[in-house]
């Protein structure tokens, strides 16, 4: 079969970290603006924002078991987990959680009330998995410090059998090598399926996302800022093979991986230049990962793929990146029309560059109760917060000098900022480049 990818009408953000679809039309997503958004029509019309987390919370992962029962994990310790029981409103569950993991990067709910969550994505913090079997009333924390320095994604097929992926080897990203941890007793014991694999992994590479196409065939994307590769299993995860991803554009730093069948799949992420000038490039394969080609028409900055098994017509799946992308099964005629549309696309506007300071402009409505500005770096760490209660109404401007809250230089690269005034939200992206500021540019 052949497939067409199109951008939906979901909002344009730097990053939609995760998506979940109950069926081909009904789904949710979390994004870098701090929103949980919901659609009843595959994001073909403007989505409804069901809940916004605290301005300083970075939403990372989600899992649903029905249209009403779902979970959202975050990498912000103060608000690590949200739960919904109606698919619309969300409850902060953090007060009920154990201390570890401090951040939730991956979450899997194989059945109602059963949840496994893993983290953190920060190698200097303690890696752990937490588990509930009663809908979040009680939790068990499982330290993974003996197995990993960093844990990212989690997949459980049932209450006993599951996987977590990440990295081990040190408290810095450039020292890591991948781990794929497997349990068959609900997390009481774990086995690293890469421990005796014989693969000579480079330092500075770790597991990011895991997908099982069926009980035998699975894939793991490998994040590496200097290379691109995935892991593939054909025996249910007992053994894995590292497949290099080499295309014409030299894609690197993968995060999302998704295969729609054994041969056809895609991988994407930050692309070249992370963290300063990421391009969000995507690669595709039609021979099970043996060879790859450019596939930027699929989408940009991809972090998660979700497919509907067995679909032979219509919507086959979605991917999350700078927006939400939809995949449909296509005829040859539809492919030709899609290519014409692709050729006619206007290049996206360049990310604004800022050097000495970031000026953030907003308009505060009358009688606003609270204004909060938060700024995150490329690793989604909160670096600055500005808060005003009973803020003055009218046109306002706020300046940030690229200093963290403790007065340190925040460094080069891209930054996401949010402006939340009561229930109104704005979000944008800027870049502080390494290149010198042009002499004729005003300060």
Secondary structure as UniProt FT lines:
FT   STRAND          2..7
FT   STRAND          16..21
FT   STRAND          27..31
FT   TURN            32..33
FT   STRAND          35..39
FT   TURN            42..43
FT   STRAND          48..52
FT   TURN            55..56
FT   STRAND          59..64
FT   STRAND          70..74
FT   HELIX           77..79
FT   STRAND          81..84
FT   STRAND          91..92
FT   HELIX           94..96
FT   STRAND          106..111
FT   TURN            112..113
FT   STRAND          114..119
FT   TURN            123..124
FT   STRAND          128..132
FT   TURN            135..136
FT   STRAND          140..143
FT   TURN            145..147
FT   STRAND          150..156
FT   STRAND          162..168
FT   HELIX           173..175
FT   STRAND          177..183
FT   TURN            186..187
FT   STRAND          191..192
FT   TURN            193..196
FT   STRAND          206..212
FT   STRAND          218..223
FT   TURN            225..226
FT   STRAND          229..233
FT   TURN            236..237
FT   STRAND          241..244
FT   TURN            248..249
FT   STRAND          254..259
FT   STRAND          265..269
FT   TURN            272..276
FT   STRAND          282..285
FT   TURN            288..289
FT   STRAND          293..294
FT   TURN            296..297
FT   STRAND          304..307
FT   TURN            309..310
FT   STRAND          315..320
FT   STRAND          324..330
FT   HELIX           332..343
FT   STRAND          352..353
FT   STRAND          358..364
FT   TURN            366..367
FT   STRAND          370..376
FT   TURN            378..379
FT   STRAND          382..389
FT   STRAND          394..400
FT   TURN            405..406
FT   STRAND          413..421
FT   TURN            422..423
FT   STRAND          424..432
FT   TURN            439..440
//
